[in-house]
Amino acid sequence: MAETRSIFQEVQGAKRPAATPGGVSRDTGRARALVRAWLITLFALVVLMVAVGGLTRLTDSGLSITEWAPLSGAVPPLNAQDWQAEFDAYRQIPQYQLMNRGMSLEEFKVIYWWEWGHRQLGRVIGLVWALGFFGLLLSRNIPTGWTGRLLVLGGLGGLQGAIGWWMVHSGLQEGMISVASYRLATHLGLAFLILGLIAWFVMKLSREEAQLMVARRDADARLKGMSTGLLHLSFVQILIGALVAGIDAGRNYTDWPLMAGGLTPPGMWALEPVWRNLFENDGTVQFIHRLVGYVILGLAIGVWFAARRTARVATRRAFDWVLVAIFAQMVLGIVTVMHSSPWYIAIWHQLGAVAVLTLVLRARFLSMYPLAQSVKGARA
């Protein structure tokens, strides 16, 4: 007959599982800090890449290297014979024949170094990613669940290199003096996608997983939705800005708020078929870029007013900075076009897009994961 036991008596031989110190947050600390520092380095390098790429486009240097050599291309011309060979290859393409005929070897070297530096920086970014990823992987310093995300960044970086050559190749075709604008937009858009992912990962790694899980309970769904819309529209505007750069649309129609004295530019739908005007008509593309800028500013003001209702001080301040950045970017865009887009102003407008995207992402992040706050105010 089985022995009668008290309901308070432990079952013989049963063992309680040992508590795991830290539980959900066991992978925080050193590993998260190392990955975050590595990602911040990558972010800075990609921003530099965007700036160098922008200057390469503004100086019409992107077609100076006429082949894609991922490994051997890292070595620049080392003697007069090598330089002459590069120059001879450049003189075979339409850009030289239609736009730069008569260019000297010394003038060619200037645009060559811009493009070589652009490609070399891409190689450096790839190397920093590879060394960081495999170093963190081998030392077991990648937090749980992050290996796949970091691999995606590397994959996107490799894809960006291939798209870069796909873009350059379009400019080597008959009748072309620059790269195809839609391919330029694809190249720049992917760069901003990579930047956005890195920024988002850095923000998520700035707090422990347990803290994020708790913070998510207080998420502001309305602000999250509005900031998501603002993020998407800002990204579309970046793509339109690339189309503007691709056809030099920012160097025409330098009056504001009118265009050539009218509300819309002349010949806005002159090209056939009509859809070509959206990509190839400089007046149409610049008009759309201006119009979307006005819409973004209006939406940013609406989101800012909505953010006034939240009790989270840090979230409100984040949306303050979003509105400041978007207004400043719009003013800078107007100044750029009124001066016919000189490189020393246009490049700041391009970097302003980086600031806007990052600040919108930060505001969205704080809408989803608000900081803990005392009665006296938000935590620093």
C-alpha positions in Angstrom: 0.0 0.0 0.0 1.4 3.4 -1.0 2.5 5.6 1.8 0.3 8.6 2.6 2.2 11.9 2.2 1.5 15.4 3.3 0.6 17.7 0.5 3.4 19.9 1.8 6.0 17.1 1.5 8.4 17.3 -1.5 8.4 14.3 -3.8 11.5 12.3 -3.1 14.2 12.6 -5.7 12.6 15.5 -7.5 15.0 18.3 -8.2 14.2 21.9 -8.9 15.8 23.3 -12.0 18.5 25.7 -11.2 17.7 29.3 -11.9 19.6 30.8 -14.8 21.2 34.0 -13.7 20.1 36.9 -15.8 17.4 34.9 -17.6 16.3 36.9 -20.7 19.1 39.4 -20.3 22.0 36.9 -19.9 23.4 37.9 -23.4 23.7 41.6 -22.5 26.7 43.4 -21.3 30.0 42.8 -23.0 28.6 41.0 -26.1 26.0 43.6 -26.8 28.5 46.5 -26.2 31.0 44.9 -28.6 28.5 44.4 -31.4 27.1 47.9 -30.9 30.5 49.5 -31.1 31.3 47.5 -34.3 27.9 48.6 -35.8 28.6 52.2 -34.9 31.9 52.0 -36.8 30.1 50.5 -39.8 27.5 53.2 -39.6 30.1 55.9 -39.7 31.9 54.3 -42.7 28.6 54.0 -44.6 27.8 57.6 -44.0 31.3 58.5 -45.3 30.6 56.2 -48.3 27.4 58.1 -49.0 29.3 61.4 -48.9 32.1 60.2 -51.1 29.6 58.6 -53.5 27.7 61.9 -53.7 30.9 63.8 -54.5 31.8 61.2 -57.1 28.5 61.9 -58.8 28.7 65.7 -58.4 32.2 65.7 -60.0 31.1 63.3 -62.8 33.8 60.9 -61.8 31.8 57.7 -61.6 32.6 56.4 -65.1 36.4 57.0 -65.0 37.1 53.3 -64.2 35.5 51.2 -66.9 35.8 47.7 -65.5 34.8 45.9 -62.3 37.7 44.2 -60.7 36.8 43.5 -57.0 40.3 42.3 -56.1 42.9 43.6 -58.6 41.0 46.9 -58.8 42.2 47.7 -55.3 45.7 48.5 -56.8 45.7 51.9 -58.6 47.9 52.7 -61.6 51.6 52.6 -60.4 53.4 53.9 -63.4 53.0 56.0 -66.5 52.1 53.0 -68.7 49.3 52.0 -66.3 47.9 55.5 -66.2 47.9 55.7 -70.0 46.1 52.4 -70.3 43.4 53.6 -67.9 43.1 56.8 -69.8 42.8 55.1 -73.1 40.0 52.9 -71.8 38.2 56.0 -70.6 38.6 57.7 -74.0 36.6 54.8 -75.6 33.4 55.5 -73.7 30.7 58.1 -74.7 31.2 60.3 -71.6 34.7 61.2 -72.9 33.7 61.5 -76.5 30.5 63.6 -75.9 31.4 65.6 -72.8 35.1 65.5 -72.0 36.8 65.3 -75.3 40.3 66.9 -75.1 40.7 66.2 -71.4 44.3 65.9 -70.3 45.8 62.9 -68.5 46.2 65.1 -65.4 42.6 66.1 -65.5 41.6 62.4 -65.9 43.7 61.5 -62.8 41.4 63.8 -60.7 38.2 62.0 -61.5 39.9 58.6 -61.5 41.0 59.1 -57.8 37.5 60.0 -56.8 36.0 56.8 -58.3 39.0 54.7 -57.0 38.5 56.1 -53.5 34.8 55.4 -53.7 35.4 51.8 -54.6 38.3 51.4 -52.1 36.0 52.6 -49.3 33.5 50.0 -50.3 36.3 47.3 -49.9 37.2 48.7 -46.5 33.6 48.5 -45.4 33.4 44.9 -46.5 36.6 44.1 -44.7 35.4 45.8 -41.5 32.2 43.8 -41.7 33.9 40.5 -42.3 36.6 40.9 -39.6 34.0 42.1 -37.1 31.4 39.4 -37.8 33.7 36.4 -37.9 35.7 37.8 -34.9 32.6 38.2 -32.8 31.3 34.8 -34.0 34.4 32.9 -33.2 34.8 34.6 -29.8 31.1 33.8 -29.1 30.3 37.5 -28.6 27.2 37.7 -30.8 24.0 37.9 -28.6 21.3 35.2 -29.0 19.2 35.8 -32.1 21.6 38.3 -33.7 23.7 36.2 -36.0 21.1 36.2 -38.8 20.6 39.9 -38.6 24.3 40.6 -38.9 24.6 38.2 -41.8 21.9 40.1 -43.6 24.0 43.3 -43.3 26.9 41.5 -45.0 24.7 40.2 -47.7 23.2 43.6 -48.4 26.8 45.0 -48.6 27.8 42.5 -51.2 24.6 43.2 -53.2 25.4 46.9 -53.0 28.8 46.3 -54.7 27.1 44.4 -57.5 24.4 47.1 -58.0 27.2 49.7 -58.0 28.7 48.0 -61.1 25.3 47.5 -62.6 24.8 51.3 -62.3 28.2 52.1 -63.7 27.7 49.7 -66.6 24.6 51.7 -67.7 26.8 54.8 -68.2 29.2 53.0 -70.6 26.5 52.3 -73.1 26.1 54.1 -76.5 24.8 57.7 -76.1 25.2 57.8 -72.3 27.3 60.4 -70.5 26.2 59.5 -67.0 24.7 56.5 -65.2 21.0 55.7 -65.6 19.1 57.7 -63.0 16.9 54.8 -61.9 20.0 52.7 -61.3 21.5 55.5 -59.3 18.3 55.6 -57.2 18.5 51.9 -56.6 22.2 52.2 -55.5 21.5 55.1 -53.1 18.3 53.6 -51.8 20.1 50.4 -50.8 22.8 52.5 -49.1 20.1 54.2 -47.0 18.4 50.9 -46.3 21.7 49.5 -44.9 22.1 52.7 -42.9 18.6 52.4 -41.5 19.1 48.8 -40.5 22.4 49.5 -38.8 20.9 52.5 -36.8 17.9 50.3 -35.7 20.2 47.5 -34.6 22.4 50.0 -32.6 19.3 51.3 -30.9 18.0 47.9 -30.0 21.4 46.9 -28.6 21.5 50.0 -26.4 19.2 48.4 -23.9 18.8 44.9 -22.6 16.2 42.5 -24.1 14.4 42.4 -20.8 14.2 46.2 -20.7 12.9 46.3 -24.3 10.2 43.7 -23.5 9.0 45.8 -20.5 9.1 49.1 -22.5 7.1 47.6 -25.3 4.1 47.3 -23.1 3.9 51.1 -23.0 4.3 51.6 -26.7 2.4 54.4 -28.3 0.7 52.7 -31.3 -0.5 56.0 -32.8 2.9 57.6 -32.8 4.5 54.4 -34.1 2.1 54.4 -37.0 2.6 58.1 -37.8 6.3 57.9 -37.6 6.3 54.8 -39.8 4.5 56.7 -42.4 6.9 59.6 -42.1 9.8 57.1 -42.4 8.5 55.6 -45.6 7.7 58.9 -47.2 11.2 60.2 -46.3 12.7 57.1 -47.9 10.7 57.7 -51.1 11.9 61.4 -51.1 15.5 60.1 -50.9 14.9 58.0 -54.0 13.4 61.0 -55.8 16.4 63.0 -54.8 18.6 60.4 -56.4 16.6 60.8 -59.7 17.1 64.6 -59.4 20.9 64.0 -59.1 20.9 61.4 -61.8 19.6 63.9 -64.5 21.1 67.0 -62.9 17.6 68.3 -62.4 18.8 70.4 -59.4 20.8 72.6 -61.6 17.9 74.0 -63.6 14.9 76.0 -62.4 16.7 78.0 -59.8 13.8 80.2 -58.7 11.6 79.4 -55.7 8.8 79.0 -54.8 7.9 79.2 -58.5 9.6 77.3 -61.4 10.5 79.4 -64.4 8.0 81.9 -63.1 5.1 79.5 -62.9 3.5 77.1 -60.4 4.7 74.2 -62.6 7.6 73.9 -65.0 7.1 74.4 -68.7 6.8 71.2 -70.8 6.1 69.1 -67.7 4.6 66.2 -69.8 6.5 66.8 -73.1 8.3 63.5 -73.3 6.6 60.4 -74.9 5.6 58.0 -73.5 4.3 60.1 -70.6 5.9 57.9 -67.9 9.3 59.0 -69.1 8.7 62.4 -67.7 8.7 61.0 -64.2 12.3 59.9 -64.6 13.9 61.9 -67.4 12.2 65.3 -67.5 14.3 67.6 -65.3 11.4 70.0 -64.6 9.0 67.2 -63.7 11.4 65.4 -61.4 12.4 68.6 -59.6 8.7 69.6 -59.2 7.8 66.2 -57.7 10.8 66.5 -55.4 9.6 69.9 -54.2 6.0 68.7 -53.8 6.9 65.7 -51.7 9.1 67.9 -49.6 6.1 70.1 -48.7 4.1 67.0 -47.9 6.8 65.6 -45.6 7.0 68.9 -43.7 3.2 69.0 -43.3 3.2 65.4 -42.0 6.1 66.1 -39.7 4.2 69.0 -38.2 1.2 66.7 -37.7 3.3 64.0 -36.0 4.9 66.7 -33.8 1.5 67.9 -32.6 0.5 64.3 -31.9 3.7 63.7 -29.9 2.8 66.7 -27.7 0.2 64.5 -26.1 2.6 61.8 -24.8 3.8 62.0 -21.2 7.2 60.6 -22.2 9.6 63.5 -22.3 12.3 61.7 -24.2 9.8 60.7 -26.9 8.6 64.3 -27.2 12.1 65.6 -27.6 12.9 63.0 -30.2 10.0 64.3 -32.3 11.2 67.9 -31.7 14.5 67.0 -33.4 12.7 65.3 -36.3 10.8 68.5 -37.0 13.9 70.6 -36.7 15.9 68.3 -39.0 13.1 68.1 -41.7 12.7 71.9 -41.7 16.4 72.5 -41.9 16.7 69.9 -44.7 13.9 71.7 -46.7 15.7 75.1 -46.3 18.9 73.5 -47.3 17.3 72.0 -50.4 15.9 75.4 -51.4 19.3 77.0 -51.0 20.9 74.2 -53.0 18.6 74.6 -56.0 18.7 78.4 -55.9 22.5 78.2 -56.2 22.2 75.6 -59.0 23.4 72.7 -56.9 27.1 73.4 -56.4 28.9 70.4 -54.9 29.8 72.1 -51.6 26.1 72.8 -50.8 24.6 69.7 -52.5 26.7 67.3 -50.4 25.3 68.8 -47.2 21.8 68.3 -48.5 22.6 64.6 -49.1 24.0 64.3 -45.6 21.0 66.0 -44.3 18.9 63.1 -45.6 21.0 60.8 -43.4 20.2 63.0 -40.4 16.5 63.0 -41.1 16.3 59.2 -41.6 18.2 58.5 -38.5 16.2 60.9 -36.3 12.9 59.6 -37.6 14.1 56.1 -36.9 15.0 57.2 -33.3 11.6 58.8 -32.8 9.9 55.7 -34.0 12.0 53.5 -31.7 11.1 55.6 -28.7 7.5 55.3 -29.7 7.8 51.6 -29.6 10.2 51.3 -26.7 9.7 54.4 -24.5 12.3 55.1 -21.9 11.4 54.5 -18.2 10.5 57.8 -16.6 10.1 59.0 -13.1 7.4 61.5 -12.0 10.0 64.3 -12.3 10.7 63.5 -15.9 12.5 61.3 -18.4 15.7 59.5 -17.7 18.7 60.9 -19.5 
